[in-house]
Amino acid sequence: MSMRLFCHLPIVFLLGIIISCKENSTPPKVGQVQEKYDIKIGDCLLKLELAKTPDQRETGLMHRDKLIAGEGMIFVFETPQPQRFWMKNTRIPLDIGYFSADGRLLELHRGRPYDLSGMPSKSNNLQFVVELGIGEFSRLGIKLGDRIDLKMLAEAISYSGGFPRHYNLQSYAR
């Protein structure tokens, strides 16, 4: 019986080595994986990533190969202002909605992949921008005049470690 144990010992030893070996992988970069938050526009519930810092807003949806239906990104600015979005390093066509400080959809633009000409706003009082896959606003029934649920947006900002008051949303925060 002890001879049998010695015969299996090399196999047990090799299995131990194989199990203990870990694949070396590079950890994700800070900000690379972003959470999605439930935010309503009109009657439609979307899953949106937040872009609330200058770096997040600059990167946006660059280098992505696809967007899942009903998902996208919301860009949140500290103060209302004119907007001009472009498609630098953005591989997928997008619908880009410009929203007023009170959360109302005022303009809708189509973004073409890699287009650097930009889509300037006609309005000056824009504080939020939502990017969805091309045709998603129409498919979801979101139309001009629909509003972002600013309470849900304020909660998402809080959950992400931000401060709603930095975006004039303190009256919507819990």
C-alpha positions in Angstrom: 0.0 0.0 0.0 2.8 2.4 0.8 4.4 1.7 -2.6 1.1 2.7 -4.3 1.1 6.0 -2.4 4.6 6.7 -3.7 3.6 6.0 -7.3 0.8 8.6 -7.1 2.9 11.2 -5.3 4.4 12.7 -8.4 0.9 13.2 -9.9 -0.4 14.8 -6.7 2.7 17.1 -6.7 2.1 18.1 -10.3 -1.6 18.8 -9.7 -0.6 21.0 -6.8 1.7 23.0 -8.9 -0.8 23.4 -11.7 -3.6 24.5 -9.3 -1.3 27.0 -7.5 -0.2 28.7 -10.7 -2.0 31.9 -11.3 -2.3 33.6 -14.6 -0.7 37.0 -14.5 -3.1 39.6 -15.8 -3.0 43.4 -15.9 -5.5 45.0 -13.6 -8.0 47.3 -15.2 -7.0 51.0 -15.3 -8.7 53.4 -13.0 -11.9 54.5 -14.6 -11.8 51.8 -17.3 -14.8 49.9 -16.0 -17.7 52.2 -15.2 -20.9 51.4 -13.6 -24.2 52.0 -15.3 -27.0 53.7 -13.5 -30.8 53.5 -14.0 -31.9 57.0 -15.3 -35.3 57.7 -16.9 -35.8 60.0 -19.8 -39.5 60.5 -20.4 -41.1 57.1 -19.7 -38.0 55.2 -20.8 -35.6 53.7 -18.2 -32.0 53.6 -19.5 -28.8 52.3 -18.1 -26.3 55.1 -18.4 -22.6 55.5 -17.5 -21.7 58.8 -16.0 -19.2 61.2 -17.5 -19.0 63.9 -14.8 -15.3 64.8 -14.7 -13.3 66.5 -17.5 -11.3 63.3 -18.2 -14.5 61.2 -18.3 -16.2 63.7 -20.6 -13.2 63.9 -22.9 -13.0 60.1 -23.3 -16.7 59.5 -23.5 -17.5 56.4 -25.7 -14.2 56.4 -27.5 -12.7 53.1 -28.6 -15.9 51.1 -28.1 -17.0 48.6 -30.7 -20.7 48.4 -29.7 -23.4 49.7 -27.4 -26.2 47.5 -26.0 -29.7 48.7 -26.8 -31.0 51.0 -24.0 -27.6 51.7 -22.7 -25.3 54.7 -23.2 -23.6 57.6 -21.5 -24.7 60.8 -19.8 -22.4 63.8 -19.7 -23.0 66.1 -16.8 -21.6 69.6 -16.7 -21.3 71.9 -13.8 -23.0 74.8 -15.5 -25.3 75.3 -18.5 -23.5 76.2 -21.6 -23.5 75.7 -25.4 -22.3 72.3 -26.5 -20.2 70.9 -29.3 -19.7 67.2 -29.4 -17.4 65.4 -31.8 -16.7 61.7 -32.6 -12.9 61.6 -32.1 -11.9 57.9 -31.9 -15.5 56.9 -31.6 -16.1 53.8 -33.7 -19.9 53.5 -33.5 -22.5 55.9 -34.9 -24.4 57.7 -32.1 -27.5 59.7 -31.3 -26.5 62.7 -29.3 -29.2 64.4 -27.2 -28.6 67.9 -25.8 -30.6 68.6 -22.6 -31.3 71.9 -20.8 -30.4 72.6 -17.2 -34.0 71.6 -16.2 -33.5 68.2 -18.0 -35.5 68.8 -21.2 -34.4 67.4 -24.5 -33.9 70.4 -26.8 -31.8 69.0 -29.6 -31.0 65.7 -31.2 -27.9 65.1 -33.4 -26.4 62.2 -35.3 -22.8 61.4 -34.8 -20.8 59.7 -37.5 -17.8 57.5 -36.5 -14.5 59.5 -36.3 -16.2 62.8 -37.4 -14.1 65.6 -36.0 -16.2 68.4 -37.4 -18.5 68.4 -34.3 -22.1 69.0 -33.8 -22.6 72.5 -32.3 -25.7 73.3 -30.3 -28.2 75.9 -31.3 -29.1 76.4 -27.6 -26.9 78.0 -25.0 -28.5 76.6 -21.8 -27.4 72.9 -22.0 -26.1 71.0 -19.0 -26.6 67.4 -19.9 -25.8 65.3 -23.0 -26.9 61.7 -23.6 -25.2 59.5 -26.1 -27.1 56.3 -27.3 -26.6 54.0 -30.3 -27.8 55.4 -33.6 -31.6 55.3 -33.8 -32.1 54.6 -30.1 -33.9 57.8 -29.2 -36.5 57.1 -31.9 -36.7 53.3 -31.2 -37.3 54.0 -27.5 -39.8 56.7 -28.1 -37.7 59.5 -26.6 -38.6 62.8 -28.3 -37.9 66.5 -28.1 -39.4 67.9 -24.9 -38.9 64.7 -22.9 -37.1 65.2 -19.6 -34.3 63.4 -17.7 -35.4 62.3 -14.2 -33.1 64.7 -12.4 -33.7 63.0 -9.0 -32.4 59.7 -10.5 -29.5 61.5 -12.0 -28.6 63.2 -8.6 -28.8 59.8 -6.9 -26.5 58.3 -9.6 -24.0 61.1 -9.1 -24.1 60.5 -5.3 -23.6 56.7 -5.7 -20.7 57.3 -8.0 -18.9 59.3 -5.3 -19.9 62.7 -6.7 -21.8 65.6 -5.3 -25.1 66.7 -6.9 -24.5 70.3 -5.6 -21.6 70.6 -8.0 -24.1 70.2 -10.9 -26.8 72.4 -9.3 -28.8 69.2 -8.5 -28.8 69.5 -4.7 -32.6 70.0 -4.6 -33.0 66.6 -6.3 -30.6 64.7 -3.9 -31.9 62.7 -1.0 
